[in-house]
Each structure stands twice: as structure tokens, then as C-alpha cells.
Amino acid sequence: MMRIEVDTAEHPHAAFASDSAKCGSHRADLNAIGNEAMIRDHKGKNHQTTERVVGRVRDQIFLLDVSSSEHHADRNALREKDRNVSEQVAEILY
């Protein structure tokens, strides 16, 4: 399953920073995607394996969740899918 949210914020850097603070040690920066982007583990419903990307392009913040209901989903495959879709979303927002 994939879910994309885009929101315009009056103070996007502050809103972005508040969500990025939730990442803890399970985050990785995604270079060259928007102004800032990172990926982190995210608790999905019903024990789903979920990855979340939080990114910013100018005054717009985007969230991308990709999840799999497979118990042993390949996190590397999910992260690669996240990266590809995040690049497309950031490109559209520019």
C-alpha cells in the first residue's frame, strides 16, 4: 500500500523539524530529494512493515508511506521504492 500526503505550511521548516524529531536512530537522510528528505521506520497497522519519507520542497511538506503486509518484507526493497516515488513527488512539487 502507498499513501502520499502534501501540505502547504506557513513555516515549513518548523513543521518539518517537528516530524523529523520523531525519527530517532532509525532514520536515514535522502540526499538530492527536495530541500530536505529523510526516511524512517514507521509503525504500521496490523504488524505491517512500513517506511515513511518526510520531505520538504519550498513551503510544501510531503509524507510518503509505503507498507507491506508480508511479515518478512524486504526493507531494502521498500526503501528503494520510497526513494523512487519521493524523487517523483519532489520533482512534481518543484
C-alpha positions, 0 to 999 in steps of 0.5 A: 500500500502507498499513501502520499500526503502534501501540505502547504505550511506557513513555516515549513521548516518548523513543521518539518523539524517537528516530524523529523524529531520523531525519527530517532536512530532509525532514520536515514537522510535522502540526499538530492530529494527536495530541500530536505528528505529523510526516511524512517521506520514507521509503525504500521497497522496490523504488524505491517512493515512500513517506511515513511519519507518526510520531505520538504520542497519550498513551503510544501511538506510531503509524507510518503508511506509505503507498507507491506503486509508480508511479515518478512518484507524486504526493507531494502526493497521498500526503501528503494521504492520510497526513494523512487516515488519521493524523487517523483513527488519532489520533482512534481512539487518543484 
